[in-house]
Amino acid sequence: MRASNDGLWDWDLKTNKIFYSDRWKKMLGFNEDEISDTPDEWLSRIHPEDHDRVRASIDAYMEGTTSHFEIEYRIRHFNDNYLWMMAKGLAIRTPSGRATRFAGSQTDVSERKSNEEQMIYDALHDTLTSIPNRTLLLDRIRQSLVRRKRYPKTSFAIIFIDLDRFRLVNESLGHIHGDELLQLISARLKETIPISDTVARLGGDEFSILLQDIDSVTDVEVIAKDIQNSFSKPFFLGDREVFASASMGIAHSDNDYKTPEEILRDSELAMYRAKRDGKSQSIVFQPQFRQSSLSPIDLDTDLRRALDRDEMELHYQPIISMRDRTISGFEALLRWSHRSRGVISPNEFIPLAEETGLIYDLGQWVLGKACKQIAAWNKSKKKEDQLEISINLSSRQFSDPNLVEGIVENIEKSGFDAEFLKIEITESALMQNAQRSVSMLNQLKDLNIKVCVDDFGTGYSSLSYLHTFPIDTLKIDRSFVHDMSRNFRNMEIIRTIIMLAHNLKLDVIAEGVETREQDAQLSALGCQFAQGFYFSRPINSSDAALLIQQNHQW
């Protein structure tokens, strides 16, 4: 079956002639008599950026410095387009090791490559406007910081832009016209600045511009004024003329920033000052702007607006299969990047969300975002290779009567297969109302959703309930794993939990794995899955996509 889809080749190294199968030729758009038997028919068509790499790989295999030949590269089709191919080959050698014949196949992997490239592009660009998103902007700022460290005379600046009264457009004309205005504004911003600079949408009505090779703050202020002037020209939404203005904050690299988040934060603080002082203006950051602090009331207010401002982000921590050392899934973890305070710990804002009743909206957002993301990652995977996503529920969420309905809604919207969703609930949450918990868990199981008892061993549950609750997984709390190498009691607790789980036909995940020794001990004890800093910290979606693409093994 494989041979019927792949192009075959057979290289006689003594005569330096290659037999190319008809399929090999047709893959490149040629008829049988249009390709001769020389190596140049193959090698000359390889993309210039890939040619030396392919040649070096062939030479290394021929010389015996590599044990196998397998490589992906671009090759020119008859119509002058390039296709992605994967070539595999095997050499026949003399007793002395000299290769006399080299045969193999080429497989068209263009569709897979295109999907991978699209996945990476989507992770780095704003869906609505197609301009760079926060992730790509931070990466480019990081590159600018590295360049400045290497060449101290180079400089750059950030302009943080927040549209004034944008909410009025959404409320009076509707979200469709609001989205259209954001698209028009992003296009106009791109027209206003040099092509080498970056315009990014941070979320909502907020944009940021990275200006390279800016000598002084005065130059940045001139560009900010040009942007404000460009906004004075009307935007046409259907038959309506709409005018816009913006509050802008400027931060220059002369402040010797160490991280991209620092300069972005300071530009945002300057933007706040511009908005406070009358809007429709730009203000340059001053160090004293950092002195303002947030009261609990401010934090409550900002939490209510965090989703609208696109300040919430999911990070993903890989869960590793101890059997084959590959990623079996991810745990989705919520992060809040506050515009002035930076990253706020979930330990601070989750209790606040529960107190204010915002936990349901946050939970729905997490479910929707995580299901959509894992559905995208699983799209090109075989059924047996599908990844699971684990999502934590607080006790307040678990007691919400609309929980199951909300989960179903998000699964249907994302097109995600429910059997790859795992809900994590603590022992304490389950035991608050055991009878109700059984009913709720049964509803989840009816949907093929898996259930994991989080922080197992730290609560006050009765082991007898493990027979009653329809659960799939026990997660060993990190407090046991942390000291397992030195604390015999912790080791025995972990051993007991794993034996208990196996007897009940449950999976076991150990969290908080930080050392090679812990990894080896857990594997020896029969733990099926593990997660922790030893494998990977929680990472953003683009970094997680790269891990998946690399098919990383630990």
Solvent accessible surface area in square Angstrom, and as a share of the most:
residue,aa,sasa,rsa
1,M,191,0.85
2,R,128,0.47
3,A,60,0.46
4,S,75,0.48
5,N,79,0.40
6,D,4,0.02
7,G,0,0.00
8,L,74,0.37
9,W,4,0.01
10,D,34,0.18
11,W,12,0.04
12,D,58,0.30
13,L,49,0.25
14,K,150,0.64
15,T,82,0.48
16,N,82,0.42
17,K,95,0.40
18,I,2,0.01
19,F,131,0.55
20,Y,6,0.02
21,S,16,0.10
22,D,66,0.34
23,R,100,0.36
24,W,0,0.00
25,K,19,0.08
26,K,133,0.56
27,M,15,0.07
28,L,0,0.00
29,G,33,0.31
30,F,26,0.11
31,N,95,0.49
32,E,110,0.49
33,D,130,0.67
34,E,85,0.38
35,I,12,0.06
36,S,57,0.37
37,D,65,0.34
38,T,49,0.29
39,P,16,0.10
40,D,91,0.47
41,E,30,0.13
42,W,0,0.00
43,L,15,0.07
44,S,55,0.35
45,R,30,0.11
46,I,6,0.03
47,H,32,0.14
48,P,102,0.64
49,E,130,0.58
50,D,6,0.03
51,H,59,0.26
52,D,110,0.57
53,R,108,0.40
54,V,0,0.00
55,R,83,0.30
56,A,60,0.47
57,S,31,0.20
58,I,1,0.00
59,D,54,0.28
60,A,25,0.19
61,Y,9,0.04
62,M,38,0.17
63,E,128,0.57
64,G,49,0.47
65,T,101,0.59
66,T,63,0.36
67,S,105,0.68
68,H,125,0.56
69,F,5,0.02
70,E,87,0.39
71,I,17,0.09
72,E,43,0.19
73,Y,0,0.00
74,R,53,0.19
75,I,0,0.00
76,R,79,0.29
77,H,39,0.17
78,F,127,0.53
79,N,87,0.45
80,D,100,0.52
81,N,90,0.46
82,Y,83,0.31
83,L,37,0.19
84,W,51,0.18
85,M,0,0.00
86,M,30,0.13
87,A,0,0.00
88,K,72,0.30
89,G,13,0.13
90,L,131,0.65
91,A,15,0.11
92,I,97,0.49
93,R,81,0.30
94,T,39,0.23
95,P,152,0.95
96,S,103,0.67
97,G,34,0.32
98,R,148,0.54
99,A,11,0.08
100,T,20,0.12
101,R,109,0.40
102,F,0,0.00
103,A,35,0.27
104,G,18,0.17
105,S,16,0.10
106,Q,1,0.00
107,T,27,0.16
108,D,67,0.35
109,V,13,0.07
110,S,29,0.19
111,E,134,0.60
112,R,93,0.34
113,K,33,0.14
114,S,63,0.41
115,N,65,0.33
116,E,30,0.14
117,E,96,0.43
118,Q,97,0.43
119,M,42,0.19
120,I,57,0.29
121,Y,93,0.35
122,D,81,0.42
123,A,22,0.17
124,L,40,0.20
125,H,33,0.15
126,D,22,0.11
127,T,130,0.76
128,L,47,0.23
129,T,18,0.10
130,S,66,0.42
131,I,5,0.02
132,P,19,0.12
133,N,29,0.15
134,R,57,0.21
135,T,35,0.20
136,L,16,0.08
137,L,0,0.00
138,L,26,0.13
139,D,53,0.28
140,R,87,0.32
141,I,0,0.00
142,R,107,0.39
143,Q,105,0.47
144,S,6,0.04
145,L,23,0.11
146,V,77,0.44
147,R,92,0.34
148,R,45,0.17
149,K,179,0.76
150,R,162,0.59
151,Y,123,0.47
152,P,97,0.61
153,K,202,0.86
154,T,29,0.17
155,S,11,0.07
156,F,3,0.01
157,A,0,0.00
158,I,0,0.00
159,I,0,0.00
160,F,1,0.00
161,I,0,0.00
162,D,11,0.06
163,L,6,0.03
164,D,10,0.05
165,R,131,0.48
166,F,19,0.08
167,R,138,0.50
168,L,103,0.51
169,V,20,0.11
170,N,31,0.16
171,E,121,0.54
172,S,87,0.56
173,L,37,0.19
174,G,28,0.27
175,H,131,0.58
176,I,149,0.75
177,H,56,0.25
178,G,0,0.00
179,D,57,0.30
180,E,57,0.26
181,L,4,0.02
182,L,4,0.02
183,Q,79,0.35
184,L,63,0.31
185,I,0,0.00
186,S,4,0.03
187,A,46,0.36
188,R,47,0.17
189,L,0,0.00
190,K,115,0.49
191,E,142,0.64
192,T,41,0.24
193,I,14,0.07
194,P,73,0.46
195,I,179,0.91
196,S,86,0.55
197,D,19,0.10
198,T,8,0.04
199,V,7,0.04
200,A,0,0.00
201,R,32,0.12
202,L,4,0.02
203,G,5,0.05
204,G,21,0.21
205,D,30,0.16
206,E,4,0.02
207,F,0,0.00
208,S,0,0.00
209,I,0,0.00
210,L,1,0.00
211,L,0,0.00
212,Q,48,0.21
213,D,87,0.45
214,I,17,0.08
215,D,123,0.64
216,S,43,0.28
217,V,44,0.25
218,T,87,0.50
219,D,59,0.31
220,V,0,0.00
221,E,74,0.33
222,V,83,0.48
223,I,29,0.14
224,A,1,0.01
225,K,137,0.58
226,D,65,0.34
227,I,0,0.00
228,Q,36,0.16
229,N,80,0.41
230,S,14,0.09
231,F,0,0.00
232,S,74,0.48
233,K,126,0.53
234,P,38,0.24
235,F,3,0.01
236,F,118,0.49
237,L,1,0.01
238,G,64,0.61
239,D,143,0.74
240,R,132,0.48
241,E,102,0.46
242,V,20,0.12
243,F,122,0.51
244,A,19,0.15
245,S,18,0.11
246,A,0,0.00
247,S,0,0.00
248,M,1,0.00
249,G,0,0.00
250,I,0,0.00
251,A,0,0.00
252,H,5,0.02
253,S,1,0.01
254,D,89,0.46
255,N,66,0.34
256,D,93,0.48
257,Y,18,0.07
258,K,158,0.67
259,T,54,0.31
260,P,5,0.03
261,E,87,0.39
262,E,51,0.23
263,I,0,0.00
264,L,8,0.04
265,R,70,0.26
266,D,0,0.00
267,S,0,0.00
268,E,10,0.05
269,L,17,0.08
270,A,0,0.00
271,M,0,0.00
272,Y,62,0.23
273,R,63,0.23
274,A,0,0.00
275,K,50,0.21
276,R,170,0.62
277,D,74,0.38
278,G,56,0.54
279,K,73,0.31
280,S,54,0.35
281,Q,57,0.25
282,S,38,0.25
283,I,34,0.17
284,V,31,0.18
285,F,9,0.04
286,Q,76,0.34
287,P,78,0.49
288,Q,109,0.48
289,F,15,0.06
290,R,106,0.39
291,Q,142,0.63
292,S,86,0.55
293,S,104,0.67
294,L,50,0.25
295,S,48,0.31
296,P,109,0.69
297,I,134,0.68
298,D,57,0.29
299,L,13,0.06
300,D,34,0.18
301,T,67,0.39
302,D,17,0.09
303,L,5,0.02
304,R,126,0.46
305,R,105,0.38
306,A,0,0.00
307,L,52,0.26
308,D,94,0.49
309,R,23,0.08
310,D,64,0.33
311,E,6,0.03
312,M,6,0.03
313,E,55,0.25
314,L,5,0.03
315,H,41,0.18
316,Y,3,0.01
317,Q,9,0.04
318,P,1,0.00
319,I,9,0.04
320,I,0,0.00
321,S,11,0.07
322,M,17,0.08
323,R,203,0.74
324,D,47,0.25
325,R,54,0.20
326,T,27,0.16
327,I,22,0.11
328,S,32,0.21
329,G,1,0.01
330,F,0,0.00
331,E,12,0.05
332,A,5,0.04
333,L,34,0.17
334,L,19,0.09
335,R,56,0.20
336,W,0,0.00
337,S,31,0.20
338,H,8,0.04
339,R,15,0.05
340,S,30,0.19
341,R,104,0.38
342,G,26,0.25
343,V,107,0.61
344,I,3,0.02
345,S,49,0.32
346,P,42,0.26
347,N,132,0.67
348,E,70,0.32
349,F,0,0.00
350,I,46,0.23
351,P,61,0.38
352,L,33,0.17
353,A,0,0.00
354,E,41,0.18
355,E,138,0.62
356,T,40,0.23
357,G,35,0.34
358,L,27,0.14
359,I,9,0.05
360,Y,63,0.24
361,D,78,0.41
362,L,6,0.03
363,G,7,0.07
364,Q,36,0.16
365,W,59,0.21
366,V,15,0.09
367,L,3,0.02
368,G,20,0.19
369,K,97,0.41
370,A,0,0.00
371,C,0,0.00
372,K,135,0.57
373,Q,40,0.18
374,I,0,0.00
375,A,22,0.17
376,A,47,0.37
377,W,2,0.01
378,N,9,0.04
379,K,177,0.75
380,S,73,0.47
381,K,60,0.25
382,K,137,0.58
383,K,125,0.53
384,E,134,0.60
385,D,75,0.39
386,Q,37,0.16
387,L,8,0.04
388,E,42,0.19
389,I,0,0.00
390,S,2,0.01
391,I,4,0.02
392,N,54,0.27
393,L,7,0.03
394,S,25,0.16
395,S,41,0.26
396,R,114,0.42
397,Q,18,0.08
398,F,6,0.02
399,S,57,0.37
400,D,31,0.16
401,P,115,0.72
402,N,75,0.38
403,L,6,0.03
404,V,22,0.13
405,E,119,0.53
406,G,1,0.01
407,I,0,0.00
408,V,42,0.24
409,E,77,0.35
410,N,14,0.07
411,I,19,0.10
412,E,130,0.58
413,K,155,0.66
414,S,25,0.16
415,G,66,0.64
416,F,11,0.05
417,D,62,0.32
418,A,17,0.14
419,E,57,0.25
420,F,21,0.09
421,L,0,0.00
422,K,9,0.04
423,I,0,0.00
424,E,1,0.01
425,I,0,0.00
426,T,45,0.26
427,E,11,0.05
428,S,44,0.29
429,A,5,0.04
430,L,4,0.02
431,M,33,0.15
432,Q,119,0.53
433,N,78,0.40
434,A,19,0.14
435,Q,156,0.69
436,R,77,0.28
437,S,3,0.02
438,V,34,0.19
439,S,58,0.37
440,M,10,0.04
441,L,0,0.00
442,N,66,0.34
443,Q,82,0.37
444,L,0,0.00
445,K,61,0.26
446,D,122,0.63
447,L,60,0.30
448,N,103,0.53
449,I,0,0.00
450,K,55,0.23
451,V,0,0.00
452,C,0,0.00
453,V,3,0.01
454,D,17,0.09
455,D,42,0.22
456,F,7,0.03
457,G,37,0.36
458,T,76,0.44
459,G,31,0.30
460,Y,141,0.54
461,S,28,0.18
462,S,50,0.33
463,L,105,0.52
464,S,72,0.47
465,Y,74,0.28
466,L,16,0.08
467,H,141,0.63
468,T,72,0.42
469,F,11,0.05
470,P,33,0.21
471,I,14,0.07
472,D,34,0.18
473,T,0,0.00
474,L,0,0.00
475,K,0,0.00
476,I,0,0.00
477,D,16,0.08
478,R,120,0.44
479,S,61,0.39
480,F,27,0.11
481,V,0,0.00
482,H,112,0.50
483,D,35,0.18
484,M,2,0.01
485,S,46,0.29
486,R,189,0.69
487,N,53,0.27
488,F,153,0.64
489,R,182,0.66
490,N,19,0.10
491,M,32,0.14
492,E,56,0.25
493,I,55,0.28
494,I,0,0.00
495,R,94,0.34
496,T,84,0.49
497,I,10,0.05
498,I,1,0.01
499,M,111,0.50
500,L,43,0.21
501,A,0,0.00
502,H,74,0.33
503,N,113,0.58
504,L,40,0.20
505,K,176,0.75
506,L,16,0.08
507,D,53,0.28
508,V,0,0.00
509,I,3,0.02
510,A,0,0.00
511,E,15,0.07
512,G,5,0.05
513,V,0,0.00
514,E,85,0.38
515,T,60,0.35
516,R,179,0.65
517,E,98,0.44
518,Q,10,0.04
519,D,9,0.05
520,A,59,0.46
521,Q,40,0.18
522,L,0,0.00
523,S,50,0.32
524,A,90,0.69
525,L,32,0.16
526,G,32,0.30
527,C,3,0.02
528,Q,57,0.25
529,F,47,0.20
530,A,0,0.00
531,Q,2,0.01
532,G,3,0.03
533,F,96,0.40
534,Y,66,0.25
535,F,13,0.05
536,S,16,0.10
537,R,149,0.54
538,P,27,0.17
539,I,32,0.16
540,N,34,0.17
541,S,31,0.20
542,S,13,0.09
543,D,63,0.33
544,A,0,0.00
545,A,2,0.02
546,L,73,0.36
547,L,29,0.14
548,I,24,0.12
549,Q,79,0.35
550,Q,116,0.52
551,N,109,0.56
552,H,72,0.32
553,Q,113,0.50
554,W,66,0.23
